Amino acid sequence: MAFLPLPQPFDFALTTERFRAFGPDLANLWADGTLHHAVGAREVRIAAAPGGVDVEPLDAETEPVVAKLLGLPFDLGAFAAWAAGDEVLAEVVPRLAGFRPSLGPDPFESLVGTIVSQQVSLQSARAIRNRLVERFGTKVGLAWAFPSRETIAAATDAQLLECGFSRAKATFVLGIARSDLDFAALVPLPDDEVKARLTALHGVGEWTADWYLARHLARPHAWPWGDLVLRKALAALYGGLDAREARERFHPHENLSAHYLLLAQRTP
């Protein structure tokens, strides 16, 4: 394996926690302390190492994917300094030091994964997503490559229903796969324009668009206020603070605040 140094502090176990918390994730498979992920036709293996991670293979194609999986776009230093002034985060952030929220490297996979999670438990969403991956993806080593947009576009409603999709979600996902949405064109746009283009698609509401901004584009001001689990975290940790009204409280680090509060609830 090749060594990839990472900004410190960095906690590999906390950063990859979401791939274990809701059951095995076939596209981001945790096995024997190593994260397995498919990049093209190759399996990439990522393991903890002092000062960073060991990655095999590590090259120009795999390194950007690893960087997103390990949340490297986030500025934890600035966040920690700001969080010291908040009564709750001042305790949460040091306790979870080194946690970098993992990002979805592929835009289509990120959007589909969020749609699958609409109005169901995260355990149920993981199971449905895994069935989709097994039905339409490709096994690469221990992990599976998430099915391509073209593959899903060629699927039928009946096939997605067999994976556990509701009829509405099957329609949403097939519509996105077959749409003319240019994911690359979203990258340079401001948050509001990204949300406008995404919510113009059938089945993509504000909650889905907010999580796309947060977990794929790593936008610092993304605030998924409609998320039920985030609302429960705010109620528990801040004594009933309203999620929508709370946005200003966490500016300019809304995205990282949301991720840290959610993880704090899962790992008390």
N, C-alpha and C positions, 0 to 999 in steps of 0.2 A: 504493500500500500504506500501511496505518496502522502506526505504530510501537508496539510493546508492550515496555516496559522490563522487564528481568528481574533478579532478585537476582544479584549477581556473587560469585565468578567464574562465567561461563557459557561453555561451549564447544559451539557448535551442531553441529560435525562429530562430536565424540565422542558427544553426546547422541543423534544420529540414526544412529549407526554400525550399530545392529542392523537397520536397514531396508535396508542394503546388504550386510552381511556374509555373508548366506546366499542371495544372489540377489535379484532385484527383488521387492518386496512390492507387489502391485497395489493394496492398500487403503491403503498408506502409501508412495506412489511418490516416489522420489528422481529428480529430473531437472534437470540444469544447475544444481546447487547449491540447489535449492528442493525442499521437501517438500510433496507434494500429498496432501490427505486430503479425503474427502467428508463433509460435515455436512448431513444431510438431502438436499436436491436441489441443494446448492451445493458447488462445489469450493473448498477453502481452500488457499491457497498461503502457505508459511512460508519465509522466507529470513533469513539471518544479517544482523545490523546491529550497529553499535557500541553496546554497552550493553543489547542485547536482540535482538528479531527484528522484521522487517517482516511483517505479516500482511494478507492480502486475501481475503475481507472480514473485518473485525474488528468484532464486535458482541456483544450479550448471549448469542446462541446459540453463536457460534463460540469465544469467548474461553475458556470452561471446557474445551472440547475441546482447544484449543491448550495450555492450562495442563497438562493431563494428559499429552499427547504429549511435552511438554518437561520432565516430571518436577518441576513446581513444588511439589508437596506435601512434597518432601524438604527436610530442614534440613541443608544441606551444611556450614554453619559449625560446628555442634555436632559433626557427624561428623568433620570434619577435625581439630578440637581433640582429640577422643578418639583418633583414629587415630594421632596423633603418638606415642602410647605403645606402639604395636605395631610390632615389628621389621620386619615386611613391609609393612604398610599405611603406615608412616611414609615409605616410598619410593614406594609405588604411588599414594597419594592425591595428592601434589603433582605427580607425573608426569601424572596424569589430571585435573588441576584443571579444574573447570568441567563435568565430566561429570555430568549429571542423568539417571538411568535413566528411559527413556521408559515411560509407563504406558498401558495399554489403556483408552481412554475408555468403551468399551461393555462391559458385563459379559458378555453372551452371546457376543460375539465373542472376548473374552478367554478364556472357559472352553472354547469350541470350539477355539480356536487351541492351547491347551495340550493338549487331548485329541489333536489331530492330531499333536502332537510326541511323544506317548508312544512310547518304544522305537524311534524312527527317527532318522536324522540330521536336523539342522536344515535342511539343504539339501533333503532329501526332503520334510520337513514343509512347507516354504515352497512347493514345487511343488504339493503336494496342496491346500494352502490356496488357492493362486492359481487352481487349476482349479475349486474350489468357488465362489470369488468370480466367476469368469467365467461359470459355469453358472447361478448363482442371484442374483448381484448386479446392480447397475446401474452403467454407466459414467457418471461425472460429471467432465467435463473429461478430464484425463490419468489420474486415479485412478478406482478403482471403490469404490462403497459396498458394504460387507460385507452379505451377505444377512440379512434380518431373521429373528428367531426364528419368526415366523408363516410365512415362506416356507419355512424349513427343516422346520418341523413338517408342512408339506404335501408334502414330498418323499418319495421312496421309497428303500428300501434299494438298489435297483438303480441309481438315479441317483447315489447317493453312491459306490457301488462303481465307477461309471464315472469318478468324479473321482479315484480312487486310494485310497479308504478301504478298510481291511480290513473284513470283515463285522462283526467285533466293534465297531470304532470307529463304523461306520455305525449300529449298534444303539444305542451309547452316545449319539451326538449326537442322533439322532432322539428317544430317550427323554428327554433333557434339554429339547429344544425343545418336546416335548409335555407335559412335567411341569407341576406347579403351583408350582414353585419361584419365589418372589418375590425377585428380585435386590435390589430396593430395601430389603426387610426385612433383608437381611444387613448393610447398611452400619453400623447402630449397634451391632451385636453384637460381643462380644469374640472374639478369634481362635479360641479353642477351640470356641465355638458355631458360628461360620462353618464351620469345618472339619467339625464334626459334621453340619451340614445338607447340606454338599456331598458328603461321603463316603457319605451315605445314598442318593445317586443311583447307579444302576448304571453302572459304568465310571469313577467318580471316586474315585481313591485319594488317599493322603496327599500324594504328589508333586504331583498336579494341584491339590489344594486349597492346598498351600503356595505354588505359583506364582500362584494366583489372589489370595491374600493379598498376595503380593509385587508383582505386576505390574498388578493392577487396583486393589486397595484401599490400596496403599502402606503396609501395616502395618510399622512399624519392626522388630518382632521376628520377622517371617516369615523362616524359615530352611529352604530346600528341600534338606535334608541328603541326600535320596535322589537328587539330580541327579548323574548320572555325570560330567558335565563339571566340575561344582563339586568333586566328589571328586578328580578328576585335578588340578585347580588347587591344592587344598589339599595334595595329595601332593607336587606339584612345588615349591610355594612354602614349605611348612612342614615338609618332610621326612617325609611320611607321616602327617600329622595326620588322625585319623578324623573324618569330617564330622559324624556324629551327636554325638560327644563334644565337638566343637569349638564347639558352640553357645554355651556359657557364655563362651568366650574372646571372642566378638564381641558379647556383650550390652553395652549396649542398642541396638546398631546392626547387628543381624544382616542385615537386608535390604540396606542399602547396602554392607555388607562383602561380601556374596555378589556383588552386581552389579560392584563394583570388582575383585574377584578374578577374575571371569569375563572382564571386559574386559581386565585386565592380561595374561591368557593369550592373548587374541586379538591384542593390540597390544603385543608385548614391546619 
